[in-house]
Amino acid sequence: MAQPPFPCFAWRSGDPVDAKSLLGTFLELRPNSQWVMVGDGCIQSDLQLWTAWMCASRRWIRKSSLARSLDAEFLRYLSGTHHVSEAFKRAGVRNADLAGFVLFLPEATATDDTQTDCQAVKYDFEEVQSQATSMFSQLELEADDKGYVLSKTGAIRLGMKFEFEHEVLTESALLGHILSSEFTS
């Protein structure tokens, strides 16, 4: 089943950010742990986001997540790692970033008794977008309408490895990276 666009909102800053200060303020402002701030280049497609969300949400529903919060479990999958601390290093905002994303992680509900699949609980996209815009204002960030771009630099930031200089990044490779978090340490 095709998913709607993921509730992901790009931001930019006129000056390089101080990651610790920005994240501290973001954590105080966000309504709950369904909100995540991600560093520049880490978000590259809707399918990447929905795949990481699906993997994290299934584990969360089953109560088998490795992280103590859904946002951390999501970042773990996005970063293709078994280690939560490594996920924050890879996908988190870094000092001197000039851009990034704020994401809303929809609540999930199991679609079957075995909890092998889940779906997003309906949410009001316009309300979520309004909340993101409000946080940007309070964080002194500007909303950015840039689209997703496949980027080897961003993929490397997420921990992907390329064997050859001219190797092409594909969306399928990004999805494989997410799924590899089950097997890599």
N, C-alpha and C positions, 0 to 999 in steps of 0.2 A: 504494500500500500504506500502510495506516495505521501510524503510528509509536507506540510506547509513550510514556508521559510522559518528557519530557527530564529527565536527571539534573541538576536545578537545585534549589538549597537556599537559602531566604530566611534572612537574618539581620537582627538589629536590635541597636542599641546604646543603652544608657541615657544616654550622653553623646555629643555630636557628636564624630565621629572626626577624627583627624589623618591625612589621606590618606597622606602620605608614610610615616609610621611604620607604619600598618596594612598598607599594600601591601608595604613592605619585609619585615615579619614574615611576611606571607602568602607571599611569594616564597621565603623561607627554609623555611617549613613544608611547602609543597605538594610532593607526591611527584615531580611532573613537570609539563611544560608543557601537559598535558591539563586542568589545573585553571585556572580563570579567575575573577577577582573583578570584579563589575560593580556599577556605582553604582545608586542608588535610582531607580526609575521606568523603567529601561531595558528590563526584561524584562516583556513584556506578554502573551505567549501561547506555548503549546507549538509551534504551527505557525511562529511567528516564529523560535524557537530552532532547530527542525529545518531550516528554510530556510537560515538563516545557516550552520548546521553543514554542510549539504549543499554549499552554494556553496564554503565554505572548504575542505572536505575534498576536493572534486573538484579544486580547484586544487592542493592539497597533494599529492595522488596524482600529478597530471600534472607536478609540479615546476615549476609556473608561478605560484606564489603571489607576491604582491608583498611580503609580510612574511616575516621570517626564522624565524618560529615559527607553529605552528598556532593558538595562542591569540591572537596578534596578528592573524592573517588572519581569524579568527572575529570579532574585535572590529571589524575593518575592514568586514566585510559587515554586521554588526549595526548599525553606524553609518552605513551607506549612503555610504561615502566611498572614494575611491581612495588616500587618504593615511593611512598607519599612525599617524603622530603625531596627526592629527586624530581618529582613532578612539579613541585613549587619552583625549584631552580630553573627548570626548563621552560615551563609555560607561564610563569608569573611575570609580572611587570618588573623590569630591571632599571637600575639607575641609568639615566640619560635616554631612556625611551622617549620618543616623540609622539607615539601613537600606540593604540591597542584596541581592545574590545571589552565591553561589559556584556555579559550574557545572563539571561534569565533561564534557569533550569526548571522546566515545567514539572509539576508533580506527576508521578506515574501510578498507574494501577495495573495489576496483573490481568491478563486477558484469559487465563486458564487456571485450573486448580493446581497445576504443577509449577506455576510461576516461571515457566520457561519463556514467556513473552510478556511484554507490557506495552501500554500505550500512554500517551500524554493525556492528562486530565485537561479538559477544556479550560482555557484562560482567555482573558480579554487582552488581545495584542496591543490595542491602543492605550490601555491603562498601563501595561508594562512599558511601552515606549515612553509614555509620559513620565513614569517613575525614573527611567534611565535618563531622560532629558533633565529632570530635576536634579538628579545626582551629578550629572556633568556640570551643571551650573554651580552647584555647591563645591565641586572639586576644582573649579576654575579650568575646566576642559571644554573643548568645543566638539559638538557632534560632527561626525564626518560621514559623508554618504559614499565613501569608497566601497567598492565591491570586493569580493573575495578574489584572490590571485594565488595560483599555485606558485610557490616560491621555495627553491632549494635552500635558501638561507633560513627561511622560517622552519622548514622541515628539519634541517640540521639542528636548529635551536631546540626542536622537540625531541631530539635524540636520534633521528634517522641517520643512517650511514650510507654513503654512496661509494661503491667500489671504484668507479671510473669517473673521471672529470666530466665527460660528456654524457653521463647517464641522465636520462630524462625523468623528472618527477611526474608521477601520475596520481590521480585521485585514488586509484586502486592501491597504490603503494602506501598512501596515507592511511587507508582503511586497514591494510595489513599491519601497519605500525601500531594502530590502536589495538587490534586483536592480539598483537604480540605481547601486550602487557600481561597477559595470562601466563606467559612462558619465560619472560626475561626478568632478570634481577639486576 
